[in-house]
């Protein structure tokens, strides 16, 4: 008898204990949690857009230096053209609210700009290299080859002829037009 009473008391304690550990949330509390999560996601998206915009501005400076170096050195490797195509695509992605992908393409654009500068025996300001903030945002999730394929799929008629690019004023390439108003996803 004592054993049955003890077993019944023990099982009641277990049920109460389990229910106490998992209290049911009031619907208003759930709604508040969802709203808080959505606000945090929106803030993160805005931060990513701002970081992408900053990274693109720095890449634009590198592309401008590469344009001058290729124009002066006349060593046409195709890297300047690739930089411009990746930067245009990054701008397109940013306009469509895909900041993380835009950052990846602006990274590839900057790499190609640096290659064009070096190929033409010119130098660039070391402050244009990837800083810690950009490196954290970029990570190592996607390889350059995959980004190249993605850019070529988006623009299959892309011509990587640097001589055609250096004949134009750089503003005609539509790369340097990075007005923050362009990146509002409406």
Residue frames as qw, qx, qy, qz and C-alpha x, y, z in Angstrom:
[[0.000, 0.886, 0.463, 0.000, 0.00, 0.00, 0.00],
 [0.300, -0.804, 0.108, 0.502, 2.78, 2.39, 0.90],
 [0.433, -0.137, 0.602, 0.657, 4.54, 1.55, -2.34],
 [0.231, 0.615, 0.652, 0.379, 1.44, 2.33, -4.42],
 [0.139, -0.942, -0.256, 0.168, 0.91, 5.59, -2.56],
 [0.410, -0.618, 0.322, 0.589, 4.56, 6.49, -2.99],
 [0.408, 0.142, 0.672, 0.601, 4.45, 5.63, -6.73],
 [0.122, 0.801, 0.548, 0.206, 1.30, 7.72, -7.25],
 [0.254, -0.909, -0.049, 0.328, 2.82, 10.66, -5.38],
 [0.475, -0.375, 0.479, 0.636, 6.06, 10.34, -7.35],
 [0.348, 0.392, 0.659, 0.539, 4.23, 10.31, -10.72],
 [0.004, -0.922, -0.386, -0.018, 2.18, 13.38, -9.72],
 [0.367, -0.772, 0.172, 0.489, 5.38, 15.20, -8.81],
 [0.471, -0.067, 0.604, 0.640, 6.91, 14.29, -12.18],
 [0.234, 0.679, 0.602, 0.350, 3.88, 15.60, -14.08],
 [0.161, -0.959, -0.178, 0.153, 3.89, 18.87, -12.14],
 [0.487, -0.569, 0.344, 0.566, 7.65, 19.19, -12.58],
 [0.445, 0.199, 0.629, 0.606, 7.49, 18.68, -16.35],
 [0.111, 0.830, 0.490, 0.242, 4.66, 21.19, -16.72],
 [0.315, -0.890, -0.030, 0.327, 6.55, 23.74, -14.65],
 [0.512, -0.333, 0.450, 0.652, 9.56, 23.46, -16.94],
 [0.174, 0.197, 0.636, 0.725, 7.57, 24.16, -20.11],
 [0.201, 0.544, 0.488, -0.652, 5.06, 26.89, -19.38],
 [0.397, 0.605, 0.599, 0.343, 2.66, 27.68, -22.20],
 [0.195, -0.124, 0.045, 0.972, 3.25, 31.13, -23.63],
 [0.301, 0.668, 0.447, -0.514, 0.41, 33.55, -23.88],
 [0.596, 0.586, 0.440, 0.328, -0.51, 34.37, -27.51],
 [0.066, 0.997, -0.023, 0.041, 0.45, 38.01, -26.93],
 [0.500, -0.672, 0.482, 0.257, 3.91, 36.92, -25.78],
 [0.703, 0.151, 0.588, 0.370, 4.32, 34.79, -28.92],
 [0.393, 0.849, 0.286, 0.207, 3.26, 37.72, -31.10],
 [0.192, -0.950, 0.226, 0.094, 5.77, 39.99, -29.34],
 [0.645, -0.385, 0.570, 0.334, 8.56, 37.43, -29.86],
 [0.634, 0.451, 0.519, 0.353, 7.77, 37.17, -33.58],
 [0.181, 0.970, 0.105, 0.121, 7.72, 40.96, -33.93],
 [0.413, -0.803, 0.379, 0.202, 11.04, 41.21, -32.11],
 [0.702, -0.075, 0.598, 0.380, 12.55, 38.57, -34.40],
 [0.506, 0.703, 0.398, 0.302, 11.30, 40.37, -37.53],
 [0.049, -0.996, 0.079, 0.003, 12.69, 43.68, -36.26],
 [0.564, -0.581, 0.504, 0.301, 16.07, 42.07, -35.61],
 [0.681, 0.241, 0.571, 0.390, 16.09, 40.57, -39.11],
 [0.321, 0.895, 0.238, 0.200, 15.22, 43.94, -40.66],
 [0.267, -0.917, 0.267, 0.128, 17.98, 45.65, -38.68],
 [0.671, -0.281, 0.583, 0.362, 20.47, 42.97, -39.78],
 [0.594, 0.560, 0.474, 0.329, 19.39, 43.46, -43.40],
 [0.100, 0.991, 0.028, 0.080, 19.91, 47.23, -43.11],
 [0.471, -0.729, 0.436, 0.238, 23.35, 46.68, -41.57],
 [0.705, 0.043, 0.593, 0.387, 24.30, 44.28, -44.38],
 [0.438, 0.805, 0.316, 0.244, 23.12, 46.82, -46.97],
 [0.128, -0.975, 0.175, 0.038, 25.25, 49.52, -45.31],
 [0.607, -0.483, 0.555, 0.301, 28.29, 47.23, -45.15],
 [0.678, 0.359, 0.541, 0.346, 27.82, 46.22, -48.78],
 [0.260, 0.947, 0.138, 0.128, 27.57, 49.86, -49.81],
 [0.320, -0.858, 0.369, 0.156, 30.82, 50.68, -47.97],
 [0.690, -0.180, 0.618, 0.330, 32.60, 47.69, -49.52],
 [0.588, 0.618, 0.443, 0.275, 31.40, 48.70, -52.99],
 [0.064, 0.995, -0.070, -0.013, 32.67, 52.25, -52.53],
 [0.466, -0.652, 0.543, 0.251, 36.12, 50.90, -51.64],
 [0.686, 0.163, 0.634, 0.317, 36.03, 48.59, -54.67],
 [0.409, 0.875, 0.244, 0.089, 35.08, 51.53, -56.87],
 [0.153, -0.912, 0.343, 0.166, 38.26, 53.29, -55.76],
 [0.591, -0.304, 0.688, 0.292, 40.31, 50.20, -56.62],
 [0.619, 0.518, 0.550, 0.214, 38.62, 49.98, -60.04],
 [0.205, 0.978, 0.009, -0.045, 39.33, 53.65, -60.71],
 [0.326, -0.728, 0.553, 0.240, 43.02, 53.06, -59.91],
 [0.647, 0.027, 0.718, 0.255, 43.06, 49.95, -62.11],
 [0.514, 0.782, 0.348, 0.048, 41.45, 51.88, -64.96],
 [0.042, 0.957, -0.260, -0.118, 44.20, 54.50, -64.77],
 [0.492, -0.500, 0.678, 0.220, 46.93, 51.86, -64.53],
 [0.665, 0.281, 0.660, 0.210, 45.65, 49.88, -67.53],
 [0.391, 0.904, 0.172, -0.016, 45.14, 53.05, -69.55],
 [0.079, -0.891, 0.428, 0.128, 48.73, 54.08, -68.83],
 [0.454, -0.426, 0.769, 0.146, 50.43, 50.65, -68.95],
 [0.651, 0.404, -0.339, -0.546, 48.36, 49.20, -71.81],
 [0.072, 0.179, -0.981, 0.031, 48.77, 45.63, -70.52],
 [0.671, -0.065, -0.102, -0.732, 45.33, 44.23, -71.31],
 [0.008, 0.156, -0.974, 0.165, 44.85, 41.09, -69.21],
 [0.446, -0.382, -0.666, -0.460, 41.05, 41.22, -69.00],
 [0.366, -0.312, -0.703, 0.524, 41.15, 41.71, -65.24],
 [0.096, 0.138, 0.141, -0.976, 39.86, 45.28, -65.42],
 [0.489, -0.099, -0.499, -0.708, 36.90, 44.14, -67.51],
 [0.544, -0.277, -0.791, 0.053, 36.16, 41.32, -65.08],
 [0.196, -0.224, -0.524, 0.798, 36.35, 43.76, -62.18],
 [0.278, 0.064, -0.081, -0.955, 33.86, 46.07, -63.87],
 [0.563, -0.160, -0.651, -0.483, 31.46, 43.26, -64.76],
 [0.472, -0.290, -0.767, 0.322, 31.52, 41.85, -61.22],
 [0.066, -0.202, -0.363, 0.907, 31.00, 45.31, -59.76],
 [0.407, -0.050, -0.324, -0.852, 28.04, 45.98, -62.07],
 [0.602, -0.242, -0.732, -0.207, 26.53, 42.67, -61.04],
 [0.345, -0.242, -0.653, 0.629, 27.16, 43.46, -57.36],
 [0.163, 0.078, 0.083, -0.980, 25.35, 46.77, -57.86],
 [0.548, -0.135, -0.553, -0.613, 22.45, 44.89, -59.47],
 [0.551, -0.255, -0.777, 0.165, 22.30, 42.46, -56.54],
 [0.177, -0.189, -0.485, 0.836, 22.37, 45.27, -54.01],
 [0.339, -0.034, -0.172, -0.924, 19.50, 47.05, -55.76],
 [0.683, -0.184, -0.570, -0.418, 17.52, 43.82, -55.42],
 [0.637, -0.607, 0.215, -0.424, 18.22, 43.55, -51.69],
 [0.978, -0.032, -0.136, 0.152, 20.80, 40.75, -51.91],
 [0.113, -0.926, 0.344, -0.107, 23.52, 42.44, -49.89],
 [0.722, -0.434, 0.528, 0.107, 25.41, 39.30, -48.90],
 [0.794, 0.341, 0.403, 0.301, 25.77, 38.16, -52.50],
 [0.306, 0.930, -0.010, 0.204, 26.71, 41.70, -53.57],
 [0.397, -0.813, 0.425, 0.036, 29.54, 41.73, -51.04],
 [0.804, -0.111, 0.531, 0.245, 30.90, 38.49, -52.51],
 [0.646, 0.613, 0.307, 0.336, 30.89, 39.88, -56.05],
 [0.052, 0.976, -0.149, 0.147, 32.45, 43.19, -55.01],
 [0.638, -0.583, 0.473, 0.171, 35.23, 41.16, -53.35],
 [0.768, 0.199, 0.486, 0.367, 35.95, 39.38, -56.64],
 [0.369, 0.884, 0.150, 0.246, 35.80, 42.71, -58.48],
 [0.253, -0.919, 0.301, 0.005, 38.38, 44.19, -56.13],
 [0.756, -0.286, 0.519, 0.278, 40.66, 41.16, -56.55],
 [0.669, 0.501, 0.396, 0.381, 40.55, 41.59, -60.33],
 [0.107, 0.982, -0.017, 0.156, 41.22, 45.31, -59.98],
 [0.503, -0.736, 0.429, 0.147, 44.33, 44.56, -57.90],
 [0.778, 0.043, 0.524, 0.345, 45.49, 42.03, -60.50],
 [0.488, 0.777, 0.252, 0.308, 45.08, 44.62, -63.26],
 [0.158, -0.966, 0.200, -0.035, 47.05, 47.17, -61.24],
 [0.646, -0.503, 0.526, 0.229, 49.90, 44.73, -60.60],
 [0.755, 0.326, 0.474, 0.315, 49.96, 43.53, -64.22],
 [0.364, 0.847, 0.124, 0.367, 50.50, 47.12, -65.31],
 [0.631, 0.038, -0.317, 0.707, 53.33, 47.60, -62.79],
 [0.173, -0.628, 0.009, -0.759, 51.43, 50.18, -60.81],
 [0.221, -0.065, -0.788, 0.572, 50.69, 50.42, -57.10],
 [0.406, -0.625, -0.433, -0.507, 47.62, 50.96, -54.98],
 [0.272, -0.545, 0.422, -0.671, 46.89, 52.22, -51.52],
 [0.280, 0.027, -0.940, 0.191, 47.07, 49.33, -49.05],
 [0.303, 0.125, 0.543, -0.773, 44.04, 50.73, -47.23],
 [0.648, 0.206, -0.268, -0.683, 41.94, 49.47, -50.15],
 [0.340, 0.110, -0.934, -0.010, 42.74, 45.87, -49.26],
 [0.619, -0.478, -0.540, -0.311, 40.10, 43.88, -47.43],
 [0.154, -0.503, 0.522, -0.671, 39.80, 45.00, -43.83],
 [0.037, -0.012, 0.939, -0.342, 38.75, 42.82, -40.88],
 [0.488, 0.312, 0.400, -0.710, 35.12, 43.95, -41.09],
 [0.639, 0.436, -0.348, -0.530, 34.85, 42.99, -44.76],
 [0.289, 0.287, -0.913, -0.007, 36.64, 39.70, -44.20],
 [0.250, 0.103, 0.821, -0.504, 34.13, 38.75, -41.49],
 [0.594, 0.417, 0.170, -0.666, 31.21, 39.64, -43.76],
 [0.548, 0.471, -0.569, -0.392, 32.63, 37.74, -46.71],
 [0.811, -0.233, 0.512, -0.160, 33.73, 34.56, -45.02],
 [0.027, -0.390, 0.829, 0.399, 34.88, 31.67, -47.19],
 [0.646, 0.240, 0.609, -0.393, 31.49, 30.29, -48.15],
 [0.739, 0.624, 0.238, -0.089, 31.59, 30.68, -51.94],
 [0.650, -0.190, 0.399, 0.619, 34.51, 30.17, -54.28],
 [0.079, 0.568, -0.240, -0.783, 35.53, 32.65, -56.95],
 [0.027, -0.016, 0.859, 0.510, 34.84, 30.11, -59.71],
 [0.052, 0.564, 0.820, -0.084, 31.20, 29.83, -58.66],
 [0.043, 0.758, 0.213, -0.615, 30.87, 33.63, -58.61],
 [0.025, -0.367, 0.574, 0.732, 32.46, 33.84, -62.07],
 [0.036, 0.257, 0.912, 0.317, 29.91, 31.34, -63.42],
 [0.031, 0.697, 0.631, -0.340, 27.05, 33.23, -61.78],
 [0.024, 0.674, -0.083, -0.733, 28.18, 36.53, -63.28],
 [0.001, -0.204, 0.740, 0.641, 28.61, 34.97, -66.74],
 [0.062, 0.447, 0.889, 0.080, 25.14, 33.42, -66.55],
 [0.047, 0.769, 0.396, -0.500, 23.69, 36.81, -65.71],
 [0.250, 0.834, -0.207, -0.447, 25.63, 38.47, -68.53],
 [0.868, 0.081, 0.441, 0.213, 26.44, 35.82, -71.18],
 [0.586, 0.724, 0.127, 0.340, 27.61, 38.43, -73.72],
 [0.406, -0.869, 0.153, 0.236, 30.22, 39.88, -71.35],
 [0.707, 0.604, -0.152, 0.336, 33.32, 40.99, -73.24],
 [0.682, -0.654, 0.034, 0.326, 36.54, 40.92, -71.21],
 [0.621, 0.455, 0.104, 0.630, 38.51, 43.25, -73.47],
 [0.403, -0.632, -0.227, 0.622, 40.30, 45.88, -71.39],
 [0.274, -0.008, 0.324, 0.906, 41.16, 47.98, -74.43],
 [0.138, -0.584, -0.586, -0.545, 37.46, 48.69, -75.01],
 [0.462, -0.748, -0.434, 0.197, 37.06, 49.73, -71.38],
 [0.463, -0.444, -0.009, 0.767, 40.03, 52.09, -71.31],
 [0.182, 0.311, 0.451, 0.816, 38.75, 53.87, -74.42],
 [0.302, -0.737, -0.479, -0.369, 35.71, 54.97, -72.42],
 [0.150, -0.541, 0.390, -0.730, 35.48, 57.37, -69.54],
 [0.163, -0.011, -0.933, 0.321, 35.11, 55.30, -66.38],
 [0.375, 0.192, 0.442, -0.792, 31.79, 56.94, -65.51],
 [0.613, 0.235, -0.404, -0.637, 30.35, 55.41, -68.70],
 [0.361, 0.098, -0.927, 0.012, 30.84, 51.93, -67.28],
 [0.618, -0.510, -0.236, -0.549, 28.10, 52.63, -64.71],
 [0.705, -0.141, -0.598, 0.356, 30.27, 51.24, -61.96],
 [0.288, 0.057, -0.391, 0.872, 31.02, 54.41, -60.08],
 [0.400, -0.387, -0.150, -0.817, 27.40, 55.49, -59.76],
 [0.471, -0.258, -0.812, 0.228, 26.78, 54.21, -56.26],
 [0.276, -0.410, 0.105, -0.863, 24.24, 56.54, -54.79],
 [0.120, 0.011, 0.878, -0.463, 22.78, 55.17, -51.52],
 [0.587, 0.276, 0.217, -0.730, 19.31, 55.91, -52.88],
 [0.553, 0.324, -0.649, -0.410, 19.97, 53.32, -55.59],
 [0.304, 0.125, -0.931, 0.159, 20.06, 50.58, -52.98],
 [0.445, 0.018, 0.518, -0.730, 16.70, 51.07, -51.32],
 [0.021, -0.140, -0.956, -0.258, 14.61, 48.02, -52.02],
 [0.395, 0.195, 0.250, -0.862, 11.19, 49.42, -52.79]]
